[in-house]
């Protein structure tokens, strides 16, 4: 694969060029084939990624030269293709989920008539996701920090374009009041928030260049490993902090997490691919990739662990009370990303990467399942097909979606023996070990993360019970539906203000569905999705179940540890435990984690699975806390008040300053000249032609005069 | 009288043909032909002018084949003709890599500018195109000339047609803007003229100056560059200020920038495209070619001030841009911010930062020129520049929206497009000199994303308004113009290596003047970094 490695990213790029640049000239009957072609190209990349995986399976890495991009003095940037064990895993994750999401999107986006008939929505969509897959692959294949940064920005661009995909949607209710951020505003918010992180990332890259004299991984990591760094500026903690700032933006870590929930305004396949499985894990990849640097900065690692843990709790608490199916899954993503960073912080790199891979599968599945539910809910004519208060009993209508969603929910909740259980347990276990071996303070993290996994199990099954179990609620009035669903009083109160009209919220194929149903007023029951959508669900369910077994027993002897220990930069060592077999401690922790998860599910069942008013009572009783969670800990409001408003004020003040003081001074001087030169006023005709003519004449006279002198001086 | 051998060591002409003069004067010849009454009418005027600019572009391309990146000569394609013997005034042209790139930019922008006015300009068609062609000759002349006297003539040659274009073919308040543009830049030019004359006499005081044993002119760039280090410090400071006055206004550098928004808003589309595309680069080029090498100690003394002003321009310009409600004014203010990088890069004076400054100039010409074209396309259809009156252009004009997207993203400094290369190099170069300056300047990547995307969200995205119901998508000439700029911006972003090839022979005068010295007054900041 060494010589053909470039094909892996270039094939999706081809898909982008075909659909994006030439899509306009593709005749209508070939649009669907063009979308299939893009899918096939990503599928081919997946096959090539498997081949690449086997190339490095038994150790080793390779770096295929591409071409030079920047050559300015000793600042040299090349576009290269570097593959080691970490890259190989990322390639598999990106191309597999990328391929399945492409396929799924054919079903999901085929009837998208959101736009003007002249604007080819389907191909625009496929061009963007193909461009994303290309950018993400180039990101993980980079062999230097600048290439990483370049494609880091590029995936952010694709995210921006895809969040704002439905660029005309306003999200206003019947009264004309904005009830949620519009997709286009969400796109801008995502990009700008990411730029805050990238601001740090780019400074980190500069710091690396000026201290290591290179941006290539190999040079930087070799120097870091040898400890022979000539520090010109800053120190290792600054570098790690700045790089981590970038990771926090991209991976939606507290306090830069605010963009990810709003990113759900994009089409659901995008949420699955970009905002769950791949792009948002780029931050985890960055920290793992730069491990030789982070390893030198224990303080920064603790900070990473703290940020990760805080984010995990924050995301889980907000997910408890959301009523939008995608928002619940989005906050769950934030929370799970927090787990990954916590894991990196405690030094459990394998667990972090493993959780990245399993999470990509089960969270991708959860999002695709949500999309299937939203798609299926549209014929019912509910105001907002994403509102879980109007669902219920869907397992009878959408069996494939139900069973696959259930498996993914179990995995996310951490139920044995699904993938999410093993990977999450590894993370929590690492903190327990750190508490035993290093510092008792790590037990605090362990406790918090264990409590969070209780919350995780709870909110996942709140979702499952409300969506798939109970009585169908889409025929009921919103208030009644909410009451029947067992949601709290407060939720009922805002049911009207948050419901969207005519299903424009996230409504692919709304118009098509309406036409299919034969006009207004008539509603139908939800339906199962077509094969393009159902097949990816079933396929993703397989790794959701079996991927966990890669961990092996005891974990440190399993395939995933063995594989990643072959990477030279990750610093993974097979511990003594592998030799000695599983300890009692490991086994007890496993049982304990399972009990915690089952307790969460049990509580969800008591509150939402059975008819009960427990949720309502709790919501009323703990109203301040409920409101805190419902309002996302007020972060958006805080930023609006503290940052955006002040930047606006500053901009307004500076604009006034510019127009009145600076320009005022210019005009003042001009006026002064005019007054003092009153005698010349007759000369000033006020027409610029006059001035121009005068200058032109003056120049002619000057040149002529000089020429005359010149000629008269010759002999 | 100068012998040819005297200049052999510093310049050559592999073509043995006055290629630069040809490039410079093709547009002027075209303008003279247009002046023949009754020869061309209406559409024929446009076609003829476009043909002239295309011809100039094609002739300009030959430079790329003849240019030797590894040349031992400082200036290539040189021509040297004696003009006024008594004052040692010569017609002396020659280019290095910096000039080469800016010449290519000028010929491209000139073609696009003709297309930008293809349908929007209807009155006094002949005079309009004559002005654009004279403007092109003036601009190309400045980028080639190596004699200060001739330089001043070309410099003024740019000023007049631009003022006339704004004053006659502009919007409602055009006369105010034209007078302001004219007087403001004229004040700078006069200062520079004083500086040029002072240099001439200073050269005489040094004994007439010798170049390889031969007496040589006091207006010649090579000679004065050689003299420069011998001038005393106060004199150098004054010379630097005199030149920089003219160039800072042209760039424009804070606080001399207020003519720019007025000029842009009032200028016709082609005027704005040329103004942003090439005219502002005269300022940056002047700093690089004249102000710094001819007064190295002056540049050293004022580098901290220039860096501070550039930083203010970058951040202040971006913040003011944030609040603009007029689409054209928004793009104009963003120019203040983007051109700040050019000044910053030049006065930091490291290899990366100067390369970055040059590439930022080229990139800004393509991207902002393109953005002004996009503004003009909307204005021609909607007859307003008010952002709140726009919306949903993506629905009405999808091809336009696609190209606008690329230009907008390039302007935010997105990698893969030309803006990133220049900006990032300036950051990298600056960081090595003073990390805090780089950190402050980097804040702009957040603000620029904010103002450009917010603008884009309101103009191109959103529901379409009824007022735009019958808008046609790009007409052929608009399409060709925008696609040209977009393709160049993409090409420069993904494969910049050839540009670095051309720039690998830097003018050492710039670096020797400024490297490590731009930080003297700012060095105290460094100890803040742990």
HADDOCK unambig.tbl for C-alpha pairs under 7 A between the chains (distance, minus, plus):
assign (segid A and resid 68 and name CA) (segid B and resid 497 and name CA) 6.27 0.50 0.50
assign (segid A and resid 69 and name CA) (segid B and resid 495 and name CA) 5.73 0.50 0.50
assign (segid A and resid 69 and name CA) (segid B and resid 496 and name CA) 5.58 0.50 0.50
assign (segid A and resid 69 and name CA) (segid B and resid 497 and name CA) 5.45 0.50 0.50
assign (segid A and resid 70 and name CA) (segid B and resid 496 and name CA) 6.31 0.50 0.50
assign (segid A and resid 70 and name CA) (segid B and resid 497 and name CA) 5.89 0.50 0.50
assign (segid A and resid 71 and name CA) (segid B and resid 497 and name CA) 6.64 0.50 0.50
assign (segid A and resid 71 and name CA) (segid B and resid 500 and name CA) 6.05 0.50 0.50
assign (segid A and resid 72 and name CA) (segid B and resid 351 and name CA) 6.63 0.50 0.50
assign (segid A and resid 72 and name CA) (segid B and resid 352 and name CA) 5.53 0.50 0.50
assign (segid A and resid 72 and name CA) (segid B and resid 355 and name CA) 6.98 0.50 0.50
assign (segid A and resid 72 and name CA) (segid B and resid 500 and name CA) 6.60 0.50 0.50
assign (segid A and resid 73 and name CA) (segid B and resid 351 and name CA) 6.08 0.50 0.50
assign (segid A and resid 73 and name CA) (segid B and resid 352 and name CA) 6.66 0.50 0.50
assign (segid A and resid 116 and name CA) (segid B and resid 395 and name CA) 5.93 0.50 0.50
assign (segid A and resid 119 and name CA) (segid B and resid 395 and name CA) 6.66 0.50 0.50
assign (segid A and resid 119 and name CA) (segid B and resid 398 and name CA) 6.34 0.50 0.50
assign (segid A and resid 150 and name CA) (segid B and resid 415 and name CA) 5.25 0.50 0.50
assign (segid A and resid 153 and name CA) (segid B and resid 414 and name CA) 6.84 0.50 0.50
assign (segid A and resid 153 and name CA) (segid B and resid 415 and name CA) 6.75 0.50 0.50
assign (segid A and resid 154 and name CA) (segid B and resid 415 and name CA) 6.91 0.50 0.50
assign (segid A and resid 167 and name CA) (segid B and resid 461 and name CA) 5.30 0.50 0.50
assign (segid A and resid 167 and name CA) (segid B and resid 462 and name CA) 5.56 0.50 0.50
assign (segid A and resid 168 and name CA) (segid B and resid 392 and name CA) 6.94 0.50 0.50
assign (segid A and resid 168 and name CA) (segid B and resid 461 and name CA) 6.21 0.50 0.50
assign (segid A and resid 168 and name CA) (segid B and resid 462 and name CA) 4.15 0.50 0.50
assign (segid A and resid 168 and name CA) (segid B and resid 463 and name CA) 4.47 0.50 0.50
assign (segid A and resid 169 and name CA) (segid B and resid 462 and name CA) 6.94 0.50 0.50
assign (segid A and resid 184 and name CA) (segid B and resid 457 and name CA) 6.30 0.50 0.50
assign (segid A and resid 188 and name CA) (segid B and resid 453 and name CA) 6.16 0.50 0.50
assign (segid A and resid 188 and name CA) (segid B and resid 454 and name CA) 6.95 0.50 0.50
assign (segid A and resid 192 and name CA) (segid B and resid 446 and name CA) 6.12 0.50 0.50
assign (segid A and resid 192 and name CA) (segid B and resid 449 and name CA) 6.15 0.50 0.50
assign (segid A and resid 192 and name CA) (segid B and resid 450 and name CA) 6.01 0.50 0.50
assign (segid A and resid 195 and name CA) (segid B and resid 445 and name CA) 6.85 0.50 0.50
assign (segid A and resid 195 and name CA) (segid B and resid 446 and name CA) 5.34 0.50 0.50
assign (segid A and resid 196 and name CA) (segid B and resid 446 and name CA) 6.02 0.50 0.50
assign (segid A and resid 199 and name CA) (segid B and resid 442 and name CA) 6.42 0.50 0.50
assign (segid A and resid 199 and name CA) (segid B and resid 443 and name CA) 6.67 0.50 0.50
assign (segid A and resid 199 and name CA) (segid B and resid 445 and name CA) 6.87 0.50 0.50
assign (segid A and resid 203 and name CA) (segid B and resid 439 and name CA) 6.86 0.50 0.50
assign (segid A and resid 206 and name CA) (segid B and resid 428 and name CA) 5.78 0.50 0.50
assign (segid A and resid 206 and name CA) (segid B and resid 431 and name CA) 6.73 0.50 0.50
assign (segid A and resid 210 and name CA) (segid B and resid 432 and name CA) 6.15 0.50 0.50
assign (segid A and resid 234 and name CA) (segid B and resid 529 and name CA) 5.95 0.50 0.50
assign (segid A and resid 234 and name CA) (segid B and resid 530 and name CA) 5.63 0.50 0.50
assign (segid A and resid 651 and name CA) (segid B and resid 319 and name CA) 4.93 0.50 0.50
assign (segid A and resid 651 and name CA) (segid B and resid 320 and name CA) 5.22 0.50 0.50
assign (segid A and resid 651 and name CA) (segid B and resid 322 and name CA) 6.46 0.50 0.50
assign (segid A and resid 651 and name CA) (segid B and resid 323 and name CA) 5.96 0.50 0.50
assign (segid A and resid 652 and name CA) (segid B and resid 323 and name CA) 6.23 0.50 0.50
assign (segid A and resid 654 and name CA) (segid B and resid 320 and name CA) 6.06 0.50 0.50
assign (segid A and resid 655 and name CA) (segid B and resid 320 and name CA) 5.17 0.50 0.50
assign (segid A and resid 662 and name CA) (segid B and resid 255 and name CA) 6.81 0.50 0.50
assign (segid A and resid 663 and name CA) (segid B and resid 258 and name CA) 5.67 0.50 0.50
assign (segid A and resid 688 and name CA) (segid B and resid 164 and name CA) 6.82 0.50 0.50
assign (segid A and resid 688 and name CA) (segid B and resid 167 and name CA) 6.42 0.50 0.50
assign (segid A and resid 688 and name CA) (segid B and resid 175 and name CA) 6.69 0.50 0.50
assign (segid A and resid 688 and name CA) (segid B and resid 178 and name CA) 6.63 0.50 0.50
assign (segid A and resid 688 and name CA) (segid B and resid 179 and name CA) 5.87 0.50 0.50
assign (segid A and resid 689 and name CA) (segid B and resid 164 and name CA) 6.45 0.50 0.50
assign (segid A and resid 692 and name CA) (segid B and resid 160 and name CA) 5.74 0.50 0.50
assign (segid A and resid 707 and name CA) (segid B and resid 84 and name CA) 6.29 0.50 0.50
assign (segid A and resid 710 and name CA) (segid B and resid 84 and name CA) 5.22 0.50 0.50
assign (segid A and resid 710 and name CA) (segid B and resid 85 and name CA) 5.99 0.50 0.50
assign (segid A and resid 710 and name CA) (segid B and resid 86 and name CA) 5.14 0.50 0.50
assign (segid A and resid 713 and name CA) (segid B and resid 86 and name CA) 6.48 0.50 0.50
